[in-house]
Amino acid sequence: MSPHAELVSRLRAAWLSGKTRPMEYRVAQLEALGRFLDEKQQDILEATAADMRKPPFEVEVSELSICRSELNHTLNNLGAWMKDKHVEKNWATQLDSAFIRKDPYGVVLIIGPWNYPINLLLVPLIGAIAAGNCVVMKPSEITRNVERLVAETLPRYLDEDCFAVVTAGVEETTRLLENKFDYIFFTGSPSVGRIVMTAAAKHLTPVTLELGGKNPCYVSDSCNVQNVARRVAWGRFFNAGQTCVAPDYVLCSAEMQEKLLPALREAITEFYGPNPRESPDFGRIVGDRQFQRVQALLHSGHTAIGGQTDAEERYIAPTVLVEVQQNDPVMQEEIFGPILPILTVDSVDDAIAFINARERPLVLYVFSSRKEVVNRVLERTSSGGFCANDTIMHMTIPSLPFGGIGQSGLGSYHGRSSFETFSHQRSALLRGAGRETLNTPRYPPYAPHRLPLLRAATETKRRATCLLL
Ligand code: NAD
């Protein structure tokens, strides 16, 4: 048996023993995860700085605080989420009990990306533990320091019978995926998402795919340009642009572009000073391969702001591109770096047509002080999430399900949605063992005169609509 197969079968045996099911067990593991976050905070800050010079403030906001918030929200609500949900019954089952049990799947595999290596591994883990599963975690090998920290220290906090960290590159992850898991939760690129889904299909394993793509940001003519510039620049240049929910490109009128450019320049200088390279608040591209890819996208259109690079440091300045064409390289793939192209459109309907002609994004941003404009875009487009007059902030609410649609993903998580993602909705009917005469009408030999009675007892009727309401 391969080491991976052995691991999965050891975890499945632990799951089958029932030890992960009691609420007290789940709470104890979640609290232990909280201690990991508290006690290893400094190590996390150092590892993320070593991997991609992530500013400590950004680590606090986007990794630690989000995990703590998710943990507390889960601990505050777990009792209510775990309760059986009793459902409406028909006449035939009035004396019985019919309910939905939130059943754990079993052994779950969580595969994480490198851009928020703590958040995107631990937030799904919180949901998987809360739902009573055993978990194999596979952090990204790209952020080596975080990978090592998680592999060496996290298992010391959790029950090793039920939770394990596997460190693996592409080849080994391919072998890991040959095993039968009961659920796979993947965060990463759409191309690898397809590979993961294909591997899962071999075992008919259900999946959640949290993928990426190009998030449009429509800026209407009616808005406070300074506020828009700050909110867009923050969302685009946070983590040096390596954020799945970053606004990927701006759509606006030519007149708005004229006003937005100086406001963006001002916002960038206000955030990172005259030379962002010297700012402690601006990160770096994670690796050389990723640097080369992002740098190549700078050749699209005309550079209006920024554009400076340094391969040694993997530095790319906060950059704004104008005169970008739809078929330029920067518009062919998710940018995932600190580059913001602006494309001009004539109207909100042009923007909607532009968005609808492309893959459905993970999130769609709209800036407008006019509710009609915001609602028009919300009504006429489709995306994983939607946020008006800000960027990224929709992710800070654990009760909003987070996930993509189409090319940007499948399924969702955060808060209750995580708990439900990692729970099988098991339907249960507990009937009494007696009262057999009540069952007789349905048995052969069939008697047609009993049919009306049977229908009355089991069929759902359309509710009458009250014309006065
Ligand atoms: P990636 O798809 O390259 O890697 C993600 C994970 O998959 C890593 O753990 C990696 O080891 C593994 N992997 C890579 N190739 C594999 C293969 N052939 N077979 C099996 N496993 C493989 O993604 P990334 O570069 O780490 O992250 C960037 C992407 O993730 C972007 O597209 C971004 O938008 C997306 N993302 C999405 C979300 C979200 O919540 N929707 C969040 C963060 C990142």
Residues whose N, C-alpha, C, O or C-beta is under 5 A from the ligand:
A	BS01	NAD	I111 G112 P113 W114 K138 P139 S140 E141 A168 G169 V170 T173 T174 T187 G188 S189 P190 V192 I195 E210 L211 G212 G213 C244 S408
